[in-house]
Amino acid sequence: MADLPVVTLPASTIEIGGQLVDYHSLSRSQALRLGAFTGREDDAEDFLLACGTDRTVEEAHAWRDSVPMEEGGQLVDAIIAISGLSDRDVG
């Protein structure tokens, strides 16, 4: 039996508040775990940001508490789009 291929997650960079922020797609298992956050959108967004930026959930939450709505939404939307979740309910 052949080994499963190792595929690098798609990644990109976005400018938020004048700084470049690296982010990447969620893995398949991470994307599937979003369903566990149904009705808990705040927790879903913390999880999504943490996974997509290689931060802890606590760091992602603290960042969300300190960033304006529009800039935070830009990063969340970018992670959703690169993960192929744009047409799905993520929380």
C-alpha positions in Angstrom: 0.0 0.0 0.0 1.3 3.4 -0.9 1.8 6.1 1.7 -0.6 9.0 1.9 0.8 12.1 0.3 2.1 14.9 2.5 0.5 18.1 1.2 1.5 21.6 2.5 -1.4 23.7 3.7 -2.0 26.8 1.5 -0.6 29.9 3.1 -0.6 33.6 2.5 0.0 37.0 4.2 -2.4 39.9 4.9 -1.8 43.4 6.1 -3.6 44.2 9.3 -3.1 47.5 11.0 0.0 48.2 8.9 1.6 44.9 9.8 1.9 41.7 7.7 0.3 38.7 9.3 1.0 35.2 8.0 -1.9 32.7 8.0 -2.7 29.4 6.5 -5.5 27.1 5.7 -7.1 24.9 8.4 -6.3 21.2 8.1 -9.2 18.9 7.2 -9.4 17.7 10.8 -9.4 21.3 12.2 -12.1 22.4 9.7 -14.3 19.4 10.7 -13.9 20.3 14.4 -15.5 23.7 13.7 -18.9 21.9 13.8 -18.4 21.3 17.5 -18.7 25.1 18.0 -22.3 25.4 16.7 -24.0 28.2 18.6 -20.7 29.3 20.1 -19.4 31.7 17.4 -16.9 33.5 19.7 -15.2 30.2 20.5 -15.3 29.1 16.9 -13.6 32.3 15.8 -10.9 31.9 18.5 -10.3 28.3 17.3 -10.2 29.4 13.7 -7.7 32.2 14.3 -5.5 30.0 16.6 -5.3 27.2 14.0 -4.9 29.5 11.0 -2.1 31.6 12.6 -0.3 29.0 14.8 -1.2 30.8 18.0 -2.9 29.5 21.1 -6.6 29.9 21.6 -5.9 32.3 24.4 -3.6 34.4 22.2 -6.2 34.5 19.5 -8.9 35.6 22.0 -6.7 38.3 23.4 -6.0 39.6 19.9 -9.7 39.7 19.0 -10.3 41.7 22.2 -7.7 44.3 21.1 -8.3 44.7 17.4 -11.0 46.8 15.6 -14.0 44.8 14.2 -13.1 45.4 10.5 -9.4 44.4 10.8 -10.2 41.3 12.8 -12.9 40.3 10.3 -10.4 40.6 7.4 -8.1 38.0 8.9 -11.0 35.7 9.9 -12.4 36.0 6.4 -9.0 35.3 4.8 -8.5 32.1 6.8 -12.1 31.0 5.9 -11.5 31.6 2.2 -8.0 29.9 2.0 -9.5 26.9 3.9 -12.3 26.5 1.3 -15.0 27.2 3.9 -16.4 30.4 2.3 -19.7 28.7 1.4 -20.2 26.9 4.7 -21.4 27.9 8.2 -18.3 27.9 10.4 -19.9 28.2 13.8 
